[in-house]
Amino acid sequence: MTDETDPETADGSGASTDGVRDTSRETAPMSPYDSAAVGLGLLVLLVGLVVAFGVPLLGTL
C-alpha cells in the first residue's frame, strides 16, 4: 500500500477545494446582533427552562 496524499483533499474531508479557500465565512461571535436577538434568546432560554424543570415538577405534585 502506498500512502499518497491528494493535494485537493489534503484536509481529509474528501471535499475538493481546487486550491481556493472561501474567506467570506464568518463565525458566530464575529456576527453583529441587536437587542431583539438577545431578547429572543432569553425567551428561548426561559421556555427551555420551563419545559426542562417546570413540567417534571408539575408531574410530581
PQR file of N, CA, C, O and H, with PARSE charges and radii, in Angstrom:
ATOM      1  N   MET A   1       0.840  -1.183   0.000 -0.4000 1.5000
ATOM      2  CA  MET A   1       0.000   0.000   0.000 -0.0000 2.0000
ATOM      3  C   MET A   1       0.877   1.236   0.000  0.5500 1.7000
ATOM      4  O   MET A   1       1.918   1.273   0.655 -0.5500 1.4000
ATOM      5  N   THR A   2       0.455   2.228  -0.727 -0.4000 1.5000
ATOM      6  CA  THR A   2       1.180   3.488  -0.734 -0.0000 2.0000
ATOM      7  C   THR A   2       0.380   4.523   0.036  0.5500 1.7000
ATOM      8  O   THR A   2      -0.850   4.489   0.068 -0.5500 1.4000
ATOM      9  H   THR A   2      -0.392   2.197  -1.259  0.4000 1.0000
ATOM     10  N   ASP A   3       1.094   5.426   0.643 -0.4000 1.5000
ATOM     11  CA  ASP A   3       0.455   6.476   1.434 -0.0000 2.0000
ATOM     12  C   ASP A   3       0.588   7.791   0.691  0.5500 1.7000
ATOM     13  O   ASP A   3       1.404   8.639   1.052 -0.5500 1.4000
ATOM     14  H   ASP A   3       2.093   5.454   0.617  0.4000 1.0000
ATOM     15  N   GLU A   4      -0.222   7.957  -0.355 -0.4000 1.5000
ATOM     16  CA  GLU A   4      -0.180   9.185  -1.145 -0.0000 2.0000
ATOM     17  C   GLU A   4      -1.293  10.113  -0.706  0.5500 1.7000
ATOM     18  O   GLU A   4      -2.391   9.667  -0.371 -0.5500 1.4000
ATOM     19  H   GLU A   4      -0.884   7.268  -0.649  0.4000 1.0000
ATOM     20  N   THR A   5      -1.012  11.389  -0.708 -0.4000 1.5000
ATOM     21  CA  THR A   5      -1.996  12.387  -0.312 -0.0000 2.0000
ATOM     22  C   THR A   5      -2.405  13.190  -1.524  0.5500 1.7000
ATOM     23  O   THR A   5      -1.558  13.746  -2.224 -0.5500 1.4000
ATOM     24  H   THR A   5      -0.120  11.752  -0.980  0.4000 1.0000
ATOM     25  N   ASP A   6      -3.696  13.254  -1.772 -0.4000 1.5000
ATOM     26  CA  ASP A   6      -4.223  14.059  -2.854 -0.0000 2.0000
ATOM     27  C   ASP A   6      -4.225  15.515  -2.392  0.5500 1.7000
ATOM     28  O   ASP A   6      -4.848  15.814  -1.374 -0.5500 1.4000
ATOM     29  H   ASP A   6      -4.383  12.803  -1.202  0.4000 1.0000
ATOM     30  N   PRO A   7      -3.562  16.426  -3.088 -0.5600 1.5000
ATOM     31  CA  PRO A   7      -3.494  17.815  -2.614  0.2800 2.0000
ATOM     32  C   PRO A   7      -4.856  18.506  -2.555  0.5500 1.7000
ATOM     33  O   PRO A   7      -5.027  19.459  -1.795 -0.5500 1.4000
ATOM     34  N   GLU A   8      -5.829  18.040  -3.348 -0.4000 1.5000
ATOM     35  CA  GLU A   8      -7.148  18.676  -3.315 -0.0000 2.0000
ATOM     36  C   GLU A   8      -7.938  18.289  -2.078  0.5500 1.7000
ATOM     37  O   GLU A   8      -8.823  19.033  -1.657 -0.5500 1.4000
ATOM     38  H   GLU A   8      -5.690  17.266  -3.965  0.4000 1.0000
ATOM     39  N   THR A   9      -7.638  17.139  -1.485 -0.4000 1.5000
ATOM     40  CA  THR A   9      -8.366  16.672  -0.311 -0.0000 2.0000
ATOM     41  C   THR A   9      -7.408  16.421   0.841  0.5500 1.7000
ATOM     42  O   THR A   9      -7.582  15.466   1.598 -0.5500 1.4000
ATOM     43  H   THR A   9      -6.918  16.534  -1.827  0.4000 1.0000
ATOM     44  N   ALA A  10      -6.412  17.258   0.977 -0.4000 1.5000
ATOM     45  CA  ALA A  10      -5.378  17.055   1.996 -0.0000 2.0000
ATOM     46  C   ALA A  10      -5.902  17.207   3.413  0.5500 1.7000
ATOM     47  O   ALA A  10      -5.265  16.727   4.351 -0.5500 1.4000
ATOM     48  H   ALA A  10      -6.270  18.034   0.362  0.4000 1.0000
ATOM     49  N   ASP A  11      -7.039  17.856   3.598 -0.4000 1.5000
ATOM     50  CA  ASP A  11      -7.567  18.022   4.950 -0.0000 2.0000
ATOM     51  C   ASP A  11      -8.319  16.793   5.438  0.5500 1.7000
ATOM     52  O   ASP A  11      -8.733  16.752   6.596 -0.5500 1.4000
ATOM     53  H   ASP A  11      -7.556  18.246   2.836  0.4000 1.0000
ATOM     54  N   GLY A  12      -8.504  15.801   4.593 -0.4000 1.5000
ATOM     55  CA  GLY A  12      -9.145  14.564   4.991 -0.0000 2.0000
ATOM     56  C   GLY A  12     -10.652  14.585   4.904  0.5500 1.7000
ATOM     57  O   GLY A  12     -11.293  13.588   5.237 -0.5500 1.4000
ATOM     58  H   GLY A  12      -8.168  15.835   3.652  0.4000 1.0000
ATOM     59  N   SER A  13     -11.244  15.686   4.468 -0.4000 1.5000
ATOM     60  CA  SER A  13     -12.699  15.775   4.412 -0.0000 2.0000
ATOM     61  C   SER A  13     -13.258  15.102   3.167  0.5500 1.7000
ATOM     62  O   SER A  13     -14.442  14.766   3.122 -0.5500 1.4000
ATOM     63  H   SER A  13     -10.723  16.496   4.197  0.4000 1.0000
ATOM     64  N   GLY A  14     -12.428  14.905   2.171 -0.4000 1.5000
ATOM     65  CA  GLY A  14     -12.901  14.314   0.931 -0.0000 2.0000
ATOM     66  C   GLY A  14     -13.484  15.339  -0.022  0.5500 1.7000
ATOM     67  O   GLY A  14     -13.857  14.988  -1.141 -0.5500 1.4000
ATOM     68  H   GLY A  14     -11.467  15.179   2.208  0.4000 1.0000
ATOM     69  N   ALA A  15     -13.574  16.598   0.391 -0.4000 1.5000
ATOM     70  CA  ALA A  15     -14.137  17.647  -0.452 -0.0000 2.0000
ATOM     71  C   ALA A  15     -13.042  18.280  -1.289  0.5500 1.7000
ATOM     72  O   ALA A  15     -11.949  18.557  -0.795 -0.5500 1.4000
ATOM     73  H   ALA A  15     -13.271  16.883   1.300  0.4000 1.0000
ATOM     74  N   SER A  16     -13.336  18.504  -2.539 -0.4000 1.5000
ATOM     75  CA  SER A  16     -12.378  19.140  -3.433 -0.0000 2.0000
ATOM     76  C   SER A  16     -12.460  20.650  -3.276  0.5500 1.7000
ATOM     77  O   SER A  16     -13.546  21.222  -3.364 -0.5500 1.4000
ATOM     78  H   SER A  16     -14.224  18.279  -2.941  0.4000 1.0000
ATOM     79  N   THR A  17     -11.330  21.300  -3.047 -0.4000 1.5000
ATOM     80  CA  THR A  17     -11.312  22.753  -2.887 -0.0000 2.0000
ATOM     81  C   THR A  17     -10.698  23.452  -4.082  0.5500 1.7000
ATOM     82  O   THR A  17     -10.772  24.676  -4.184 -0.5500 1.4000
ATOM     83  H   THR A  17     -10.447  20.835  -2.976  0.4000 1.0000
ATOM     84  N   ASP A  18     -10.094  22.702  -4.986 -0.4000 1.5000
ATOM     85  CA  ASP A  18      -9.409  23.256  -6.157 -0.0000 2.0000
ATOM     86  C   ASP A  18      -8.376  24.302  -5.773  0.5500 1.7000
ATOM     87  O   ASP A  18      -8.048  25.168  -6.584 -0.5500 1.4000
ATOM     88  H   ASP A  18     -10.034  21.707  -4.903  0.4000 1.0000
ATOM     89  N   GLY A  19      -7.860  24.237  -4.559 -0.4000 1.5000
ATOM     90  CA  GLY A  19      -6.832  25.146  -4.108 -0.0000 2.0000
ATOM     91  C   GLY A  19      -7.345  26.526  -3.730  0.5500 1.7000
ATOM     92  O   GLY A  19      -6.541  27.407  -3.428 -0.5500 1.4000
ATOM     93  H   GLY A  19      -8.126  23.533  -3.901  0.4000 1.0000
ATOM     94  N   VAL A  20      -8.651  26.746  -3.736 -0.4000 1.5000
ATOM     95  CA  VAL A  20      -9.226  28.056  -3.424 -0.0000 2.0000
ATOM     96  C   VAL A  20      -9.928  27.971  -2.077  0.5500 1.7000
ATOM     97  O   VAL A  20     -10.721  27.061  -1.833 -0.5500 1.4000
ATOM     98  H   VAL A  20      -9.304  26.031  -3.982  0.4000 1.0000
ATOM     99  N   ARG A  21      -9.632  28.919  -1.214 -0.4000 1.5000
ATOM    100  CA  ARG A  21     -10.291  28.961   0.090 -0.0000 2.0000
ATOM    101  C   ARG A  21     -11.329  30.071   0.093  0.5500 1.7000
ATOM    102  O   ARG A  21     -11.091  31.169  -0.411 -0.5500 1.4000
ATOM    103  H   ARG A  21      -8.988  29.658  -1.412  0.4000 1.0000
ATOM    104  N   ASP A  22     -12.499  29.762   0.676 -0.4000 1.5000
ATOM    105  CA  ASP A  22     -13.558  30.760   0.791 -0.0000 2.0000
ATOM    106  C   ASP A  22     -13.342  31.539   2.077  0.5500 1.7000
ATOM    107  O   ASP A  22     -13.499  30.996   3.170 -0.5500 1.4000
ATOM    108  H   ASP A  22     -12.692  28.871   1.085  0.4000 1.0000
ATOM    109  N   THR A  23     -12.982  32.816   1.947 -0.4000 1.5000
ATOM    110  CA  THR A  23     -12.686  33.625   3.129 -0.0000 2.0000
ATOM    111  C   THR A  23     -13.865  34.501   3.533  0.5500 1.7000
ATOM    112  O   THR A  23     -13.723  35.339   4.424 -0.5500 1.4000
ATOM    113  H   THR A  23     -12.855  33.256   1.058  0.4000 1.0000
ATOM    114  N   SER A  24     -15.033  34.330   2.897 -0.4000 1.5000
ATOM    115  CA  SER A  24     -16.179  35.166   3.245 -0.0000 2.0000
ATOM    116  C   SER A  24     -16.968  34.602   4.428  0.5500 1.7000
ATOM    117  O   SER A  24     -17.905  35.246   4.899 -0.5500 1.4000
ATOM    118  H   SER A  24     -15.149  33.649   2.174  0.4000 1.0000
ATOM    119  N   ARG A  25     -16.614  33.434   4.907 -0.4000 1.5000
ATOM    120  CA  ARG A  25     -17.345  32.793   6.002 -0.0000 2.0000
ATOM    121  C   ARG A  25     -16.988  33.462   7.324  0.5500 1.7000
ATOM    122  O   ARG A  25     -15.815  33.708   7.606 -0.5500 1.4000
ATOM    123  H   ARG A  25     -15.852  32.911   4.525  0.4000 1.0000
ATOM    124  N   GLU A  26     -18.010  33.755   8.134 -0.4000 1.5000
ATOM    125  CA  GLU A  26     -17.801  34.337   9.456 -0.0000 2.0000
ATOM    126  C   GLU A  26     -18.270  33.369  10.520  0.5500 1.7000
ATOM    127  O   GLU A  26     -19.208  32.600  10.307 -0.5500 1.4000
ATOM    128  H   GLU A  26     -18.962  33.555   7.905  0.4000 1.0000
ATOM    129  N   THR A  27     -17.614  33.411  11.662 -0.4000 1.5000
ATOM    130  CA  THR A  27     -18.081  32.618  12.793 -0.0000 2.0000
ATOM    131  C   THR A  27     -19.063  33.447  13.604  0.5500 1.7000
ATOM    132  O   THR A  27     -19.099  34.671  13.472 -0.5500 1.4000
ATOM    133  H   THR A  27     -16.852  34.035  11.834  0.4000 1.0000
ATOM    134  N   ALA A  28     -19.852  32.800  14.435 -0.4000 1.5000
ATOM    135  CA  ALA A  28     -20.939  33.467  15.143 -0.0000 2.0000
ATOM    136  C   ALA A  28     -20.487  34.652  16.005  0.5500 1.7000
ATOM    137  O   ALA A  28     -21.144  35.692  15.958 -0.5500 1.4000
ATOM    138  H   ALA A  28     -19.823  31.806  14.542  0.4000 1.0000
ATOM    139  N   PRO A  29     -19.411  34.557  16.784 -0.5600 1.5000
ATOM    140  CA  PRO A  29     -19.045  35.711  17.611  0.2800 2.0000
ATOM    141  C   PRO A  29     -18.687  36.957  16.801  0.5500 1.7000
ATOM    142  O   PRO A  29     -18.717  38.067  17.332 -0.5500 1.4000
ATOM    143  N   MET A  30     -18.350  36.783  15.527 -0.4000 1.5000
ATOM    144  CA  MET A  30     -17.989  37.937  14.708 -0.0000 2.0000
ATOM    145  C   MET A  30     -19.221  38.617  14.120  0.5500 1.7000
ATOM    146  O   MET A  30     -19.141  39.764  13.681 -0.5500 1.4000
ATOM    147  H   MET A  30     -18.326  35.881  15.096  0.4000 1.0000
ATOM    148  N   SER A  31     -20.355  37.926  14.105 -0.4000 1.5000
ATOM    149  CA  SER A  31     -21.560  38.474  13.504 -0.0000 2.0000
ATOM    150  C   SER A  31     -22.209  39.496  14.432  0.5500 1.7000
ATOM    151  O   SER A  31     -22.295  39.269  15.639 -0.5500 1.4000
ATOM    152  H   SER A  31     -20.420  36.994  14.462  0.4000 1.0000
ATOM    153  N   PRO A  32     -22.662  40.607  13.886 -0.5600 1.5000
ATOM    154  CA  PRO A  32     -23.332  41.597  14.740  0.2800 2.0000
ATOM    155  C   PRO A  32     -24.717  41.098  15.164  0.5500 1.7000
ATOM    156  O   PRO A  32     -25.357  40.343  14.432 -0.5500 1.4000
ATOM    157  N   TYR A  33     -25.167  41.512  16.322 -0.4000 1.5000
ATOM    158  CA  TYR A  33     -26.503  41.175  16.787 -0.0000 2.0000
ATOM    159  C   TYR A  33     -27.067  42.374  17.533  0.5500 1.7000
ATOM    160  O   TYR A  33     -26.322  43.229  18.011 -0.5500 1.4000
ATOM    161  H   TYR A  33     -24.646  42.125  16.916  0.4000 1.0000
ATOM    162  N   ASP A  34     -28.385  42.427  17.628 -0.4000 1.5000
ATOM    163  CA  ASP A  34     -29.024  43.560  18.288 -0.0000 2.0000
ATOM    164  C   ASP A  34     -29.809  43.085  19.507  0.5500 1.7000
ATOM    165  O   ASP A  34     -29.812  41.898  19.831 -0.5500 1.4000
ATOM    166  H   ASP A  34     -28.990  41.732  17.241  0.4000 1.0000
ATOM    167  N   SER A  35     -30.470  44.019  20.175 -0.4000 1.5000
ATOM    168  CA  SER A  35     -31.191  43.675  21.397 -0.0000 2.0000
ATOM    169  C   SER A  35     -32.373  42.753  21.123  0.5500 1.7000
ATOM    170  O   SER A  35     -32.775  41.998  22.008 -0.5500 1.4000
ATOM    171  H   SER A  35     -30.468  44.984  19.912  0.4000 1.0000
ATOM    172  N   ALA A  36     -32.936  42.797  19.924 -0.4000 1.5000
ATOM    173  CA  ALA A  36     -34.035  41.891  19.583 -0.0000 2.0000
ATOM    174  C   ALA A  36     -33.553  40.444  19.570  0.5500 1.7000
ATOM    175  O   ALA A  36     -34.272  39.547  20.010 -0.5500 1.4000
ATOM    176  H   ALA A  36     -32.609  43.410  19.205  0.4000 1.0000
ATOM    177  N   ALA A  37     -32.354  40.214  19.074 -0.4000 1.5000
ATOM    178  CA  ALA A  37     -31.796  38.864  19.063 -0.0000 2.0000
ATOM    179  C   ALA A  37     -31.508  38.382  20.483  0.5500 1.7000
ATOM    180  O   ALA A  37     -31.701  37.207  20.794 -0.5500 1.4000
ATOM    181  H   ALA A  37     -31.770  40.943  18.716  0.4000 1.0000
ATOM    182  N   VAL A  38     -31.050  39.281  21.333 -0.4000 1.5000
ATOM    183  CA  VAL A  38     -30.795  38.930  22.735 -0.0000 2.0000
ATOM    184  C   VAL A  38     -32.110  38.597  23.432  0.5500 1.7000
ATOM    185  O   VAL A  38     -32.187  37.622  24.180 -0.5500 1.4000
ATOM    186  H   VAL A  38     -30.893  40.236  21.079  0.4000 1.0000
ATOM    187  N   GLY A  39     -33.142  39.398  23.193 -0.4000 1.5000
ATOM    188  CA  GLY A  39     -34.449  39.141  23.782 -0.0000 2.0000
ATOM    189  C   GLY A  39     -35.027  37.812  23.335  0.5500 1.7000
ATOM    190  O   GLY A  39     -35.600  37.080  24.142 -0.5500 1.4000
ATOM    191  H   GLY A  39     -33.080  40.190  22.586  0.4000 1.0000
ATOM    192  N   LEU A  40     -34.883  37.496  22.063 -0.4000 1.5000
ATOM    193  CA  LEU A  40     -35.364  36.216  21.553 -0.0000 2.0000
ATOM    194  C   LEU A  40     -34.599  35.064  22.188  0.5500 1.7000
ATOM    195  O   LEU A  40     -35.193  34.040  22.529 -0.5500 1.4000
ATOM    196  H   LEU A  40     -34.418  38.091  21.407  0.4000 1.0000
ATOM    197  N   GLY A  41     -33.306  35.215  22.350 -0.4000 1.5000
ATOM    198  CA  GLY A  41     -32.511  34.180  23.003 -0.0000 2.0000
ATOM    199  C   GLY A  41     -32.926  33.959  24.448  0.5500 1.7000
ATOM    200  O   GLY A  41     -32.986  32.821  24.913 -0.5500 1.4000
ATOM    201  H   GLY A  41     -32.824  36.046  22.073  0.4000 1.0000
ATOM    202  N   LEU A  42     -33.211  35.043  25.158 -0.4000 1.5000
ATOM    203  CA  LEU A  42     -33.676  34.919  26.546 -0.0000 2.0000
ATOM    204  C   LEU A  42     -35.045  34.251  26.617  0.5500 1.7000
ATOM    205  O   LEU A  42     -35.305  33.464  27.528 -0.5500 1.4000
ATOM    206  H   LEU A  42     -33.162  35.967  24.780  0.4000 1.0000
ATOM    207  N   LEU A  43     -35.918  34.560  25.666 -0.4000 1.5000
ATOM    208  CA  LEU A  43     -37.233  33.925  25.625 -0.0000 2.0000
ATOM    209  C   LEU A  43     -37.101  32.420  25.366  0.5500 1.7000
ATOM    210  O   LEU A  43     -37.785  31.618  26.002 -0.5500 1.4000
ATOM    211  H   LEU A  43     -35.707  35.199  24.927  0.4000 1.0000
ATOM    212  N   VAL A  44     -36.241  32.047  24.453 -0.4000 1.5000
ATOM    213  CA  VAL A  44     -36.000  30.625  24.177 -0.0000 2.0000
ATOM    214  C   VAL A  44     -35.420  29.940  25.411  0.5500 1.7000
ATOM    215  O   VAL A  44     -35.797  28.810  25.724 -0.5500 1.4000
ATOM    216  H   VAL A  44     -35.685  32.698  23.936  0.4000 1.0000
ATOM    217  N   LEU A  45     -34.514  30.606  26.109 -0.4000 1.5000
ATOM    218  CA  LEU A  45     -33.951  30.062  27.344 -0.0000 2.0000
ATOM    219  C   LEU A  45     -35.042  29.843  28.386  0.5500 1.7000
ATOM    220  O   LEU A  45     -35.089  28.796  29.033 -0.5500 1.4000
ATOM    221  H   LEU A  45     -34.208  31.523  25.855  0.4000 1.0000
ATOM    222  N   LEU A  46     -35.914  30.826  28.547 -0.4000 1.5000
ATOM    223  CA  LEU A  46     -36.984  30.727  29.535 -0.0000 2.0000
ATOM    224  C   LEU A  46     -37.936  29.570  29.221  0.5500 1.7000
ATOM    225  O   LEU A  46     -38.302  28.804  30.113 -0.5500 1.4000
ATOM    226  H   LEU A  46     -35.876  31.676  28.022  0.4000 1.0000
ATOM    227  N   VAL A  47     -38.328  29.448  27.970 -0.4000 1.5000
ATOM    228  CA  VAL A  47     -39.210  28.342  27.572 -0.0000 2.0000
ATOM    229  C   VAL A  47     -38.512  27.006  27.793  0.5500 1.7000
ATOM    230  O   VAL A  47     -39.138  26.054  28.261 -0.5500 1.4000
ATOM    231  H   VAL A  47     -38.030  30.070  27.246  0.4000 1.0000
ATOM    232  N   GLY A  48     -37.248  26.922  27.469 -0.4000 1.5000
ATOM    233  CA  GLY A  48     -36.499  25.679  27.684 -0.0000 2.0000
ATOM    234  C   GLY A  48     -36.406  25.311  29.146  0.5500 1.7000
ATOM    235  O   GLY A  48     -36.532  24.139  29.499 -0.5500 1.4000
ATOM    236  H   GLY A  48     -36.740  27.695  27.089  0.4000 1.0000
ATOM    237  N   LEU A  49     -36.189  26.292  30.002 -0.4000 1.5000
ATOM    238  CA  LEU A  49     -36.115  26.014  31.439 -0.0000 2.0000
ATOM    239  C   LEU A  49     -37.462  25.569  31.996  0.5500 1.7000
ATOM    240  O   LEU A  49     -37.526  24.688  32.854 -0.5500 1.4000
ATOM    241  H   LEU A  49     -36.087  27.244  29.715  0.4000 1.0000
ATOM    242  N   VAL A  50     -38.541  26.184  31.503 -0.4000 1.5000
ATOM    243  CA  VAL A  50     -39.874  25.775  31.951 -0.0000 2.0000
ATOM    244  C   VAL A  50     -40.158  24.337  31.533  0.5500 1.7000
ATOM    245  O   VAL A  50     -40.697  23.553  32.314 -0.5500 1.4000
ATOM    246  H   VAL A  50     -38.489  26.900  30.806  0.4000 1.0000
ATOM    247  N   VAL A  51     -39.799  23.997  30.315 -0.4000 1.5000
ATOM    248  CA  VAL A  51     -40.024  22.631  29.835 -0.0000 2.0000
ATOM    249  C   VAL A  51     -39.145  21.638  30.594  0.5500 1.7000
ATOM    250  O   VAL A  51     -39.605  20.565  30.983 -0.5500 1.4000
ATOM    251  H   VAL A  51     -39.361  24.634  29.680  0.4000 1.0000
ATOM    252  N   ALA A  52     -37.896  21.999  30.799 -0.4000 1.5000
ATOM    253  CA  ALA A  52     -36.948  21.064  31.440 -0.0000 2.0000
ATOM    254  C   ALA A  52     -37.210  20.864  32.919  0.5500 1.7000
ATOM    255  O   ALA A  52     -37.040  19.757  33.431 -0.5500 1.4000
ATOM    256  H   ALA A  52     -37.523  22.871  30.483  0.4000 1.0000
ATOM    257  N   PHE A  53     -37.625  21.925  33.623 -0.4000 1.5000
ATOM    258  CA  PHE A  53     -37.779  21.820  35.071 -0.0000 2.0000
ATOM    259  C   PHE A  53     -39.242  21.953  35.527  0.5500 1.7000
ATOM    260  O   PHE A  53     -39.662  21.248  36.445 -0.5500 1.4000
ATOM    261  H   PHE A  53     -37.763  22.824  33.208  0.4000 1.0000
ATOM    262  N   GLY A  54     -40.003  22.827  34.912 -0.4000 1.5000
ATOM    263  CA  GLY A  54     -41.372  23.068  35.342 -0.0000 2.0000
ATOM    264  C   GLY A  54     -42.304  21.902  35.087  0.5500 1.7000
ATOM    265  O   GLY A  54     -43.087  21.527  35.960 -0.5500 1.4000
ATOM    266  H   GLY A  54     -39.662  23.399  34.167  0.4000 1.0000
ATOM    267  N   VAL A  55     -42.228  21.328  33.900 -0.4000 1.5000
ATOM    268  CA  VAL A  55     -43.115  20.208  33.567 -0.0000 2.0000
ATOM    269  C   VAL A  55     -42.837  19.004  34.459  0.5500 1.7000
ATOM    270  O   VAL A  55     -43.798  18.434  34.976 -0.5500 1.4000
ATOM    271  H   VAL A  55     -41.592  21.633  33.191  0.4000 1.0000
ATOM    272  N   PRO A  56     -41.609  18.577  34.677 -0.5600 1.5000
ATOM    273  CA  PRO A  56     -41.385  17.450  35.588  0.2800 2.0000
ATOM    274  C   PRO A  56     -41.821  17.760  37.025  0.5500 1.7000
ATOM    275  O   PRO A  56     -42.314  16.871  37.719 -0.5500 1.4000
ATOM    276  N   LEU A  57     -41.648  18.996  37.478 -0.4000 1.5000
ATOM    277  CA  LEU A  57     -42.096  19.354  38.828 -0.0000 2.0000
ATOM    278  C   LEU A  57     -43.611  19.278  38.957  0.5500 1.7000
ATOM    279  O   LEU A  57     -44.124  18.859  39.994 -0.5500 1.4000
ATOM    280  H   LEU A  57     -41.247  19.719  36.915  0.4000 1.0000
ATOM    281  N   LEU A  58     -44.324  19.677  37.921 -0.4000 1.5000
ATOM    282  CA  LEU A  58     -45.775  19.572  37.939 -0.0000 2.0000
ATOM    283  C   LEU A  58     -46.219  18.109  37.942  0.5500 1.7000
ATOM    284  O   LEU A  58     -47.268  17.776  38.494 -0.5500 1.4000
ATOM    285  H   LEU A  58     -43.906  20.017  37.078  0.4000 1.0000
ATOM    286  N   GLY A  59     -45.440  17.261  37.339 -0.4000 1.5000
ATOM    287  CA  GLY A  59     -45.764  15.830  37.301 -0.0000 2.0000
ATOM    288  C   GLY A  59     -45.616  15.146  38.633  0.5500 1.7000
ATOM    289  O   GLY A  59     -46.203  14.085  38.850 -0.5500 1.4000
ATOM    290  H   GLY A  59     -44.588  17.531  36.891  0.4000 1.0000
ATOM    291  N   THR A  60     -44.840  15.728  39.540 -0.4000 1.5000
ATOM    292  CA  THR A  60     -44.625  15.106  40.845 -0.0000 2.0000
ATOM    293  C   THR A  60     -45.645  15.566  41.880  0.5500 1.7000
ATOM    294  O   THR A  60     -45.712  14.997  42.970 -0.5500 1.4000
ATOM    295  H   THR A  60     -44.364  16.589  39.365  0.4000 1.0000
ATOM    296  N   LEU A  61     -46.435  16.579  41.562 -0.4000 1.5000
ATOM    297  CA  LEU A  61     -47.425  17.097  42.520 -0.0000 2.0000
ATOM    298  C   LEU A  61     -48.683  16.280  42.513  0.5500 1.7000
ATOM    299  O   LEU A  61     -49.616  16.578  43.259 -0.5500 1.4000
ATOM    300  H   LEU A  61     -46.381  17.041  40.677  0.4000 1.0000
TER
END
